[in-house]
Amino acid sequence: MPDAPSVEERSLASAGRSDRAIYKMVAEALHSRDVGGERLIDVGCGHGAAWHYLEGRFSEYIGVDVVRYDDFPPNGSS
């Protein structure tokens, strides 16, 4: 039985990105529930692409991931 891939290997396999449909779904779910505020903490943020869809709802974006991606949003914190 082969060894399971490490967390880093699984993260890199996704290239740190999700499909746009997922980002849109999350943005619509938060909008429909009037969720927003001071700070968004995105666990498993990858490149931080979700921030593009959510930045109007929160004043600060903090991304947490096991892999650091160079193109993380400049106005976010990681």
ChimeraX attribute file (.defattr): number of C-alpha atoms within 10 A of each C-alpha:
attribute: neighborCount
match mode: 1-to-1
recipient: residues
	/A:1	3
	/A:2	4
	/A:3	5
	/A:4	8
	/A:5	10
	/A:6	9
	/A:7	11
	/A:8	11
	/A:9	13
	/A:10	13
	/A:11	17
	/A:12	15
	/A:13	11
	/A:14	10
	/A:15	13
	/A:16	18
	/A:17	17
	/A:18	14
	/A:19	8
	/A:20	12
	/A:21	9
	/A:22	11
	/A:23	18
	/A:24	14
	/A:25	12
	/A:26	15
	/A:27	19
	/A:28	14
	/A:29	12
	/A:30	14
	/A:31	13
	/A:32	9
	/A:33	8
	/A:34	10
	/A:35	11
	/A:36	15
	/A:37	11
	/A:38	9
	/A:39	13
	/A:40	18
	/A:41	13
	/A:42	16
	/A:43	12
	/A:44	15
	/A:45	23
	/A:46	24
	/A:47	21
	/A:48	25
	/A:49	19
	/A:50	22
	/A:51	24
	/A:52	11
	/A:53	15
	/A:54	20
	/A:55	17
	/A:56	11
	/A:57	18
	/A:58	14
	/A:59	13
	/A:60	16
	/A:61	21
	/A:62	17
	/A:63	22
	/A:64	17
	/A:65	17
	/A:66	15
	/A:67	17
	/A:68	14
	/A:69	16
	/A:70	8
	/A:71	10
	/A:72	17
	/A:73	18
	/A:74	9
	/A:75	11
	/A:76	15
	/A:77	13
	/A:78	17
